[in-house]
Amino acid sequence: MPVKTYTWVSLWFLLTAPIILWDVGYCFMRPRSMEGGDLHWFWAAYSKYQTVDYVYGLPSFEKGDGFPNAQSLLNVVETTLNLVYLYTAYVTAWPPAPLIGFTGAALTLAKTLLYWAQEYYCNFCAVGHNSLEDLIKYYVLTSSPWVIVPALIVVRLGKDLVADLNFANQVSMKTALGKKK
C-alpha cells in the first residue's frame, strides 16, 4: 500500500528546512553571527530581530542563557525528522513515514508553544520592551506559522494514523475470527 502524502505537508517540510538550519546557524554561531560579528553578513536579517526578541539578542547571550541553543538543537532534531519523512514517504515508500512526519510536526508545535509559554510566564521578559506594532509585525506574525502549520500537519497525519490503526485492527480481528472457525 503506498504511503499517503500531501503536497502542502511535503512543501512545508522541504521549504522550512533551510530556514530552520539558517536559524540554527545564527544561534550556534553567536556572537559572531550577531550584529558587529565577523559573520553577521550571512545573518544580516537578524539585525532587527535580535532587538525584538532578546532570546536572539545580546541580553540573552550576555547572561549565558542556554535556551536559544537548546531550542536550536531541537530544531535540528525536528528538521531531521521532517527530511527523513520526505525520504521515507517518497523514496522508500515506507509505511511508517507518516508517524515520522507527525512526530517532527508535533515537536515543532510543542517547542514553539513552549517558547511562547516561556514569554508569558516570565512576564514577556524577552519581547515585552517592543511597541505593539513591532511585537505583532516581528514576533507574532513571524512565529505564528510555526504553530499553525505544524498543528494542521499533526491533525492531518494524526487522522491518517488513526485510520490506519483502525484498519489494521479490523484486519487483525477478521483474521482472528477466521482462525477460530
Phi and psi in degrees as a GROMACS rama.xvg file:
@    title "Ramachandran Plot"
@    xaxis  label "Phi"
@    yaxis  label "Psi"
@TYPE xy
-68.2897  153.373  PRO-2
-73.4094  129.209  VAL-3
-77.5885  124.309  LYS-4
-123.419  162.828  THR-5
-130.695  128.271  TYR-6
-57.545  -43.5575  THR-7
-65.4973  -35.8777  TRP-8
-67.0528  -47.559  VAL-9
-62.4874  -41.7003  SER-10
-63.3134  -41.7254  LEU-11
-58.0846  -49.8928  TRP-12
-62.6479  -41.7959  PHE-13
-70.7292  -46.1262  LEU-14
-75.6986  -28.48  LEU-15
-82.637  -20.459  THR-16
-55.7721  -51.4704  ALA-17
-66.8109  -32.4646  PRO-18
-64.1462  -46.3705  ILE-19
-64.2889  -43.4674  ILE-20
-66.5049  -32.5188  LEU-21
-64.7492  -42.4997  TRP-22
-64.1949  -43.4958  ASP-23
-58.5654  -44.833  VAL-24
-58.8393  -42.3499  GLY-25
-58.2167  -48.7075  TYR-26
-66.7945  -46.2038  CYS-27
-68.7085  -24.5486  PHE-28
-96.1165  3.21521  MET-29
-61.9449  140.875  ARG-30
-88.9721  -4.86348  PRO-31
-63.2693  -28.3205  ARG-32
-83.973  -13.2363  SER-33
-80.838  164.525  MET-34
-53.9141  129.173  GLU-35
96.2961  -15.2812  GLY-36
-82.8109  155.917  GLY-37
-68.9419  -18.0973  ASP-38
-104.6  6.55986  LEU-39
-59.8169  -27.6857  HIS-40
-53.0462  -34.7514  TRP-41
-74.784  -26.5131  PHE-42
-117.059  33.2903  TRP-43
-56.9325  -29.6967  ALA-44
-63.0574  -18.8865  ALA-45
-80.3984  -5.3896  TYR-46
-53.2431  -46.8487  SER-47
-74.5741  -46.493  LYS-48
-62.6852  -34.4142  TYR-49
-68.5943  -15.4339  GLN-50
-93.8714  -17.8258  THR-51
-85.064  -48.4779  VAL-52
-114.507  104.821  ASP-53
-64.0448  -17.2442  TYR-54
-59.9134  -33.5815  VAL-55
-92.082  -6.47994  TYR-56
-104.458  -170.598  GLY-57
-61.8706  -42.2095  LEU-58
-54.9942  -43.978  PRO-59
-67.4687  -43.3926  SER-60
-63.5616  -45.3802  PHE-61
-64.692  -32.0966  GLU-62
-88.6498  1.50687  LYS-63
74.2743  28.0861  GLY-64
-62.9334  122.775  ASP-65
-85.4028  -9.81269  GLY-66
-59.5187  -44.1621  PHE-67
-56.9103  -44.5719  PRO-68
-74.8633  -32.4027  ASN-69
-64.4017  -44.1404  ALA-70
-69.7995  -29.7953  GLN-71
-67.7904  -38.6554  SER-72
-61.7109  -41.9333  LEU-73
-66.0398  -32.5845  LEU-74
-59.4798  -38.4206  ASN-75
-64.4691  -43.2937  VAL-76
-62.0087  -49.1942  VAL-77
-59.9177  -46.6113  GLU-78
-65.456  -39.2232  THR-79
-60.0743  -46.0009  THR-80
-60.7335  -42.3638  LEU-81
-62.3331  -41.8357  ASN-82
-71.5003  -35.9191  LEU-83
-64.0057  -39.1836  VAL-84
-56.6958  -49.5027  TYR-85
-58.7465  -43.4209  LEU-86
-64.8126  -48.8772  TYR-87
-72.3896  -26.6578  THR-88
-79.5643  -41.5627  ALA-89
-100.79  -32.2084  TYR-90
-94.0607  -50.5405  VAL-91
-97.8888  -12.465  THR-92
51.0967  45.579  ALA-93
-79.2116  122.713  TRP-94
-54.1323  -35.4875  PRO-95
-72.8003  0.476875  PRO-96
-50.2409  -44.3278  ALA-97
-59.4058  -30.927  PRO-98
-66.1961  -37.0857  LEU-99
-66.5976  -45.6966  ILE-100
-62.7332  -41.5809  GLY-101
-59.175  -45.8509  PHE-102
-64.0517  -44.5999  THR-103
-60.8051  -45.2753  GLY-104
-66.6784  -39.3478  ALA-105
-64.3553  -37.479  ALA-106
-66.4577  -42.1976  LEU-107
-60.957  -46.915  THR-108
-60.3959  -49.7198  LEU-109
-62.3231  -42.8161  ALA-110
-66.2629  -39.7984  LYS-111
-67.8875  -40.5356  THR-112
-64.6494  -37.3397  LEU-113
-62.5594  -42.2509  LEU-114
-58.226  -46.3184  TYR-115
-67.5531  -41.0896  TRP-116
-63.4669  -38.9561  ALA-117
-57.3562  -43.9899  GLN-118
-62.39  -43.5345  GLU-119
-61.9639  -48.4566  TYR-120
-75.8893  -14.9984  TYR-121
-101.963  17.6596  CYS-122
61.2889  42.442  ASN-123
57.0802  46.5147  PHE-124
-65.468  -25.533  CYS-125
-102.828  -16.6663  ALA-126
-128.922  -4.27067  VAL-127
-67.5852  -13.4958  GLY-128
-79.8245  -9.26258  HIS-129
-80.0637  154.62  ASN-130
-68.7623  159.235  SER-131
-58.9638  -40.4933  LEU-132
-61.5535  -47.7039  GLU-133
-65.8894  -39.4221  ASP-134
-60.2116  -45.7992  LEU-135
-68.3709  -47.9811  ILE-136
-67.9251  -43.6948  LYS-137
-103.08  -13.4985  TYR-138
-117.063  -57.358  TYR-139
-66.5169  -51.6532  VAL-140
-67.6363  -32.6703  LEU-141
-79.2227  -26.7717  THR-142
-99.6333  -15.957  SER-143
-58.7932  -40.297  SER-144
-58.8059  -27.2465  PRO-145
-76.6987  -6.67905  TRP-146
-103.379  -48.836  VAL-147
-65.2543  -53.7762  ILE-148
-66.8388  -48.2468  VAL-149
-59.4005  -35.4111  PRO-150
-62.9927  -42.4839  ALA-151
-64.7724  -37.7151  LEU-152
-66.2562  -43.4066  ILE-153
-59.2839  -43.9136  VAL-154
-64.6291  -48.771  VAL-155
-63.0132  -52.664  ARG-156
-69.8072  -31.6988  LEU-157
-62.6198  -42.59  GLY-158
-62.2977  -41.756  LYS-159
-63.9229  -42.4395  ASP-160
-63.3626  -42.6149  LEU-161
-63.1424  -43.334  VAL-162
-61.3306  -43.0315  ALA-163
-64.5306  -40.8743  ASP-164
-66.4028  -40.7063  LEU-165
-63.3557  -41.603  ASN-166
-63.529  -45.3908  PHE-167
-61.7154  -37.6661  ALA-168
-65.8023  -42.7589  ASN-169
-62.7134  -44.2549  GLN-170
-62.2706  -42.9926  VAL-171
-61.9733  -42.6929  SER-172
-67.1377  -41.0747  MET-173
-64.3304  -39.1602  LYS-174
-64.7529  -42.7112  THR-175
-64.9564  -40.1673  ALA-176
-65.9724  -38.039  LEU-177
-64.7009  -33.9931  GLY-178
-73.7127  -26.1521  LYS-179
-73.9203  -22.0807  LYS-180
